């Protein structure tokens, strides 16, 4: 059985953080809500063109160049994530993947 890192809230309740591991950049609309709510500077807005130059990025619909919005969110520093999941709660497109971290 895996045991995850846990913390305690100010009120004494046990809490298990869930850290951001991925952003679905195909569904991200670059609204910046996650960027604004993140207390740890984990995210960065990047140009879609920068992603399109990456051979690993696949635009399944072939409509990326037609989009008015030219920015998407990217994980800049995952190691600074505190696992609060605020980014997921404000994301209108449900772009985030999180996971618990196993205790050492």
C-alpha positions as CSV (number, residue, x, y, z in Angstrom):
1,X,0.0,0.0,0.0
2,X,1.4,3.4,-1.0
3,X,1.6,6.1,1.6
4,X,1.4,9.7,0.3
5,X,2.8,12.9,1.6
6,X,0.3,14.5,3.9
7,X,0.0,17.8,5.7
8,X,-2.2,19.4,8.3
9,X,-4.3,22.4,7.9
10,X,-4.4,25.2,10.4
11,X,-7.6,23.7,11.8
12,X,-5.9,20.3,12.3
13,X,-7.5,18.4,9.4
14,X,-5.2,16.1,7.5
15,X,-4.6,17.1,3.8
16,X,-2.9,15.3,0.9
17,X,-1.5,17.6,-1.7
18,X,-1.9,16.7,-5.3
19,X,0.9,18.2,-7.5
20,X,0.5,19.4,-11.1
21,X,2.1,17.0,-13.6
22,X,0.7,18.0,-17.0
23,X,-1.3,20.6,-18.9
24,X,-3.3,19.6,-21.9
25,X,-2.2,22.4,-24.2
26,X,-4.6,21.2,-27.0
27,X,-7.5,22.3,-24.9
28,X,-5.9,25.2,-23.1
29,X,-7.3,28.6,-24.2
30,X,-4.5,30.7,-22.6
31,X,-6.9,32.6,-20.3
32,X,-4.3,32.9,-17.6
33,X,-6.5,32.1,-14.7
34,X,-4.2,29.4,-13.4
35,X,-1.2,31.7,-13.8
36,X,-3.0,34.4,-11.7
37,X,-4.1,32.0,-8.9
38,X,-0.8,30.1,-8.5
39,X,1.1,31.3,-5.4
40,X,4.4,29.7,-6.5
41,X,5.1,30.9,-10.1
42,X,4.7,27.4,-11.5
43,X,3.3,28.4,-14.9
44,X,4.2,30.5,-17.9
45,X,2.3,31.6,-21.0
46,X,4.0,30.5,-24.2
47,X,3.3,31.2,-27.8
48,X,1.5,28.4,-29.6
49,X,4.0,28.9,-32.4
50,X,6.8,27.8,-30.1
51,X,4.9,24.6,-29.4
52,X,4.2,24.0,-33.1
53,X,7.9,24.1,-33.8
54,X,8.3,21.2,-31.4
55,X,8.0,17.9,-33.3
56,X,6.3,16.3,-30.3
57,X,3.3,18.7,-30.4
58,X,0.5,17.4,-32.6
59,X,-2.4,19.6,-33.7
60,X,-5.0,16.8,-34.4
61,X,-7.5,19.2,-35.7
62,X,-5.2,21.3,-38.0
63,X,-6.8,24.5,-36.8
64,X,-4.1,25.9,-34.5
65,X,-3.1,28.6,-37.0
66,X,-6.7,29.8,-37.2
67,X,-7.1,30.4,-33.5
68,X,-7.4,34.1,-32.3
69,X,-5.7,33.2,-29.0
70,X,-1.9,32.8,-29.7
71,X,-0.9,31.8,-26.1
72,X,-1.2,28.6,-24.0
73,X,-0.1,27.8,-20.5
74,X,3.1,25.8,-19.9
75,X,4.6,24.3,-16.7
76,X,7.7,26.5,-16.0
77,X,8.8,25.0,-12.7
78,X,6.9,21.9,-11.5
79,X,9.3,21.6,-8.5
80,X,7.7,24.7,-7.0
81,X,4.2,23.3,-7.0
82,X,2.8,22.9,-3.4
83,X,-0.2,20.7,-4.5
84,X,-3.0,23.1,-3.7
85,X,-4.8,22.4,-7.0
86,X,-6.0,26.0,-7.2
87,X,-5.1,25.9,-10.9
88,X,-7.5,23.1,-11.6
89,X,-10.3,24.8,-9.7
90,X,-10.2,27.9,-11.9
91,X,-9.5,26.2,-15.2
92,X,-12.6,26.5,-17.5
93,X,-11.3,23.7,-19.8
94,X,-10.2,21.1,-17.2
95,X,-6.6,21.1,-18.7
96,X,-4.7,19.9,-15.6
97,X,-3.5,16.5,-14.4
98,X,-2.4,16.1,-10.8
99,X,-1.0,13.3,-8.7
100,X,-0.1,12.6,-5.1
101,X,3.5,12.2,-4.2
102,X,4.6,9.1,-2.4
103,X,6.2,9.6,1.0
104,X,9.9,8.7,1.2
